[in-house]
Amino acid sequence: MAGPTQQWTPDILGEPFEQLTLPLGIDGEQGPLEATLVRSIPNGLTTLFAPLRDVDVLYVHGWSDYFFQTELARFWTSRGAHFFALDLRRYGRSLRPGQTPGYIDSLDDYDIDIEAALSAMGHGAEEQGARGVQHGRRLVLLGHSTGGLTLTLWASRHPKRAHALVLNSPWLELQLGAIGRQAIAPIVEMRARFDPRGTQPAVDLGFYTRAQRQLESLPTGEERAMWRPDRGFPTVPGWLAAILDGHRRIASGVDVGCPTLVLLSVGSTPPLTWKESMTSTDSVLVVDDIARAATRVGRLITIARIDGAIHDVFLSREEPRAAAYAALDHWMTGYVDRQQ
């Protein structure tokens, strides 16, 4: 659990959310690194007989993002689960002045962030029992977009730590497809060696943010402009090389070692010019490529395609959002509730 010098404090989302700062060490160029864990714990008496009363959920956000999805947290806590969300180093609550937003040169480096969060949750490696059960509690990992890629790779390297994995539009393959990824990888890797934090052409034209604004699903608060800018964080070669390496590993095949649910939109809209269809499709990823890549992450994979969903399926219009929650609820009933 959290060490004696660490304290849970009120979070920007208000009650019942609290946050905990997790020290991660020092970056030689940009100073102290920290991650931030947010939690929402339901009342134990009111959830005494709830179906997920022995479940702890850890959510990890995507690129240019942070945790703000209170409805998603309520879905889990209303079923008795303890909900936790991790703002990774250099993101959201963890972004410090002078740091390169979202920068990482290996997705494996996030092992430190994730392990710190799990230790604070009581699921640290030293405390872990068989099959992801620690002191009678089970661990469910929930990742969106880049967070889905990160958690998939983490689970494959840490077998039996998680009881289940839920992926919300995980970024498992580059938008250019496998051939395009293989073609640009040598160039990106060369730039990453010599100029890891150099400039690159902008790839986010702000259409996804525009779609969310029309759907009224953007986060509120003055911090959004810095933590979730309209056109995303600038990308750099070192970060892109880390993402491509992650995609390469997925393409080669990994095994997360637990039942996995992948939630995706039915369709994609290329983010080249604004189209109204961006409010009812994924305008970030090529979902058909992601669906194919998802078949290479484990042995028990369920893929649910949600008609009308956007990139974050839980921020879609009411009907597809309800369909996504229903799919998640049914899947949890079949693969988690019954595996006590």
KOLPA-300065 format. One record per residue (C-alpha): residue in one letter; x, y, z. Coordinates in steps of 0.25 Angstrom, whole numbers, plus 2048, in hexadecimal, padded with zeros to 3 digits. Each point is the difference from the previous one (the first is absolute). Layout:
<recs>
A_X_Y_Z;
...
</recs>
This chain:
<recs>
M_800_800_800;
A_804_80F_800;
G_80D_802_808;
P_800_808_80D;
T_804_80D_7F9;
Q_7F5_7FF_7F5;
Q_7F2_806_803;
W_7F3_7FF_7F8;
T_7FB_80E_7FE;
P_7F3_806_7F9;
D_800_7FF_7F1;
I_7FC_80A_7F6;
L_7F4_7F8_7FC;
G_7FA_802_80E;
E_7FA_7F5_809;
P_801_7F4_800;
F_80E_802_7F9;
E_80D_801_807;
Q_80E_800_7FA;
L_80E_7FB_805;
T_80D_805_7FA;
L_80A_7F4_7FD;
P_80F_804_7FF;
L_807_7F9_7F5;
G_80E_805_801;
I_808_80B_7F8;
D_801_803_7F1;
G_80E_805_7FE;
E_7FB_80A_7F6;
Q_7F3_805_806;
G_800_7FD_80F;
P_7F7_7F8_809;
L_7F6_7F6_7FA;
E_7F3_7FD_806;
A_7F3_7F9_7FD;
T_7F3_802_806;
L_7F5_7F6_804;
V_7F2_804_801;
R_7F6_7F7_808;
S_7F1_7FF_802;
I_7FC_7F6_80B;
P_7F2_7FC_802;
N_7F9_7FE_80E;
G_803_7F2_805;
L_7F3_7FF_806;
T_7F7_804_7F4;
T_809_7F6_7F7;
L_801_7F5_809;
F_7F9_7F6_7F7;
A_803_808_7F3;
P_806_7F7_7F5;
L_80E_806_7FF;
R_802_803_80E;
D_80D_7F9_800;
V_806_807_7F3;
D_80A_80B_7FF;
V_800_807_7F3;
L_80C_808_7FB;
Y_7FD_809_7F4;
V_80B_806_7F7;
H_7FD_80C_7F6;
G_805_802_7F2;
W_809_80A_7F9;
S_7FE_80F_803;
D_7F6_7FC_80B;
Y_7FD_7FE_80F;
F_7F6_7FA_808;
F_7F2_808_801;
Q_7F6_7F5_7FD;
T_7F7_800_80C;
E_7F5_7F8_7FA;
L_80A_7F5_7FD;
A_804_800_80E;
R_7F2_7FF_805;
F_7FD_7F4_7F7;
W_80A_7F8_808;
T_7FE_806_80E;
S_7F1_7FE_7FE;
R_803_7F1_7FF;
G_809_800_80C;
A_80D_801_7FA;
H_80B_809_805;
F_804_80A_7F4;
F_80E_805_7FE;
A_805_809_7F4;
L_80F_803_7FE;
D_805_80D_7F9;
L_80D_7FB_7FB;
R_80D_808_801;
R_800_80D_7F8;
Y_7F1_7FF_7FE;
G_7F4_807_807;
R_801_802_80F;
S_80F_7FB_7FE;
L_805_80A_7F6;
R_80A_809_806;
P_805_80E_7FB;
G_80C_7FE_7F6;
Q_7FC_7F1_7FD;
T_7FE_7FB_7F1;
P_7F1_7FC_801;
G_7FE_7F1_7FF;
Y_80E_7FD_7FC;
I_805_7F2_802;
D_80B_7F9_7F8;
S_7FC_7F2_804;
L_7F2_7FB_804;
D_806_7F7_809;
D_805_80C_809;
Y_7F1_801_804;
D_802_7F3_808;
I_805_809_80B;
D_7F3_809_800;
I_7F7_7F4_7FF;
E_808_7F8_80B;
A_7FF_80D_809;
A_7F1_800_7FE;
L_7FE_7F2_803;
S_808_800_80C;
A_7F7_80C_805;
M_7F4_7F7_7FD;
G_805_7F4_807;
H_804_7F8_7F4;
G_80F_802_800;
A_809_7F5_7FB;
E_804_7FC_80E;
E_7F2_7FF_804;
Q_7FA_7F9_7F4;
G_7FA_7F2_802;
A_7FC_7F6_7F5;
R_7F8_804_7F5;
G_7FF_80F_803;
V_7F9_7FE_80D;
Q_807_808_80C;
H_7F9_7FF_80D;
G_7F3_7FB_7F9;
R_800_80C_7F6;
R_801_7FE_7F1;
L_806_80A_7F6;
V_7FA_805_7F4;
L_808_809_7F6;
L_7F9_80A_7F7;
G_807_808_7F6;
H_7FC_80A_7F5;
S_808_802_7F3;
T_80F_801_803;
G_7FD_7FC_80F;
G_7FA_7F3_7F9;
L_80D_7FD_7F9;
T_808_803_80D;
L_7F7_7F7_808;
T_800_7F5_7F6;
L_80F_7FF_7FF;
W_801_801_810;
A_7F6_7F5_802;
S_808_7F7_7F6;
R_80D_802_808;
H_7F9_7FE_80D;
P_7F8_7F4_7FF;
K_7F5_7FD_80A;
R_801_80D_806;
A_7F2_804_7FA;
H_7F3_7F9_801;
A_7FB_807_7F3;
L_803_80A_7F6;
V_7F6_80A_7FA;
L_805_809_7F4;
N_7F9_80C_7FB;
S_804_803_7F2;
P_80F_7FB_803;
W_80B_806_7F6;
L_805_7F2_7FC;
E_804_804_7F2;
L_805_80C_7F9;
Q_7F6_808_7F7;
L_808_7FD_7F4;
G_7FF_7F1_802;
A_80A_7F5_802;
I_807_803_7F2;
G_800_80F_803;
R_806_7FE_80E;
Q_80B_7F7_7FB;
A_804_80A_7F5;
I_801_80C_80A;
A_806_7F9_80C;
P_80F_801_7FB;
I_7FF_80F_7FE;
V_7F9_802_80D;
E_80A_7F8_808;
M_80B_807_7FA;
R_7FA_80E_803;
A_7FD_7FA_80E;
R_80F_7FD_803;
F_805_80D_7FB;
D_7F5_80A_804;
P_7F6_7F9_809;
R_7F8_80D_804;
G_801_806_7F2;
T_7F4_806_7F9;
Q_7F7_7F9_7F7;
P_7F5_804_7F7;
A_7F2_802_807;
V_7F7_7F4_7FE;
D_7F4_804_808;
L_7F8_80B_7F9;
G_7F6_801_80C;
F_7F4_7F8_7F9;
Y_7FF_7F6_80C;
T_7FF_80C_80A;
R_7F6_806_7F7;
A_7F7_7F4_7FF;
Q_801_7FF_810;
R_7FC_80E_801;
Q_7F3_7FE_7F7;
L_7FD_7F3_809;
E_803_809_80D;
S_809_7F5_805;
L_80D_809_802;
P_805_801_80E;
T_7FD_80D_807;
G_80A_808_808;
E_80B_80A_7FD;
E_80A_7F5_800;
R_7FB_7FA_7F4;
A_807_809_7F6;
M_80E_7FC_806;
W_7FC_7F1_803;
R_7F8_7FD_7F4;
P_803_80B_7F5;
D_7F6_801_7F4;
R_80B_7FA_7F6;
G_807_7F7_80A;
F_80E_801_805;
P_80B_802_7F6;
T_806_7F2_7FC;
V_80F_7FE_800;
P_809_7F5_7FA;
G_804_7F9_80D;
W_7F1_7FE_804;
L_7FC_7FB_7F2;
A_80B_7F6_800;
A_7FB_7FB_80D;
I_7F2_7FE_7FA;
L_805_7F9_7F4;
D_808_7F7_808;
G_7F3_7FD_808;
H_7F8_7FD_7F3;
R_80B_7F7_7FB;
R_7FF_7F8_80C;
I_7F1_7FF_7FF;
A_801_7FC_7F1;
S_80A_7F5_804;
G_7F6_7FA_80A;
V_7FF_802_810;
D_7F8_7F9_80A;
V_7FA_808_80B;
G_7FC_7F3_808;
C_7F2_804_803;
P_7F2_802_7FA;
T_800_80D_7F8;
L_7F5_809_7FA;
V_802_80A_7F5;
L_7F6_80B_7FD;
L_801_807_7F3;
S_7F7_808_7F7;
V_7FA_7FA_7F4;
G_807_80A_7F6;
S_80B_80A_7FF;
T_801_80D_7F9;
P_80D_805_7FB;
P_804_80D_807;
L_804_807_7F4;
T_7F4_80A_7FF;
W_7F4_803_809;
K_7F4_7F6_7FE;
E_7F4_7FF_808;
S_802_7F1_801;
M_80B_803_80A;
T_7F6_801_80A;
S_7FC_7F2_7FE;
T_80D_7F8_7FC;
D_80E_7FF_805;
S_808_80C_7F9;
V_80D_7FC_807;
L_802_7F1_7FD;
V_7FD_7F7_7F4;
V_7F7_7F7_808;
D_801_7F4_7F6;
D_80F_7FF_802;
I_7FE_801_80F;
A_7F6_7F5_800;
R_80A_7F7_7F8;
A_80C_804_809;
A_7F7_7FC_80D;
T_800_7F2_7FC;
R_80F_7FF_802;
V_800_804_80F;
G_7FB_7F4_807;
R_7F8_7F3_7FF;
L_7F2_805_805;
I_7FC_80D_7F9;
T_7F3_806_7FF;
I_7FE_80B_7F5;
A_7F4_809_802;
R_7FD_809_7F4;
I_7F7_80C_805;
D_7F8_807_7F5;
G_800_80F_801;
A_80C_800_80A;
I_80C_80A_7FF;
H_80E_7FD_804;
D_7FD_800_80F;
V_7F4_7F7_7FF;
F_7FC_805_80E;
L_7FF_80F_7FB;
S_7F7_7FD_7F4;
R_7F1_804_7FF;
E_7F6_7FA_80A;
E_7FC_7F4_7F8;
P_80E_7FA_7FC;
R_805_804_80E;
A_7F5_7F8_806;
A_803_7F4_7F6;
A_80F_801_804;
Y_7FC_7FF_80F;
A_7F7_7F5_7FD;
A_80A_7F8_7F9;
L_80A_802_80B;
D_7F6_7FC_80B;
H_7FC_7F3_7F8;
W_80E_7FC_7FE;
M_804_803_80F;
T_7F4_7F7_804;
G_805_7F5_7F7;
Y_80F_801_802;
V_802_806_80E;
D_7F4_7FF_809;
R_800_7F1_7FE;
Q_80F_7FE_803;
Q_800_803_80F;
</recs>
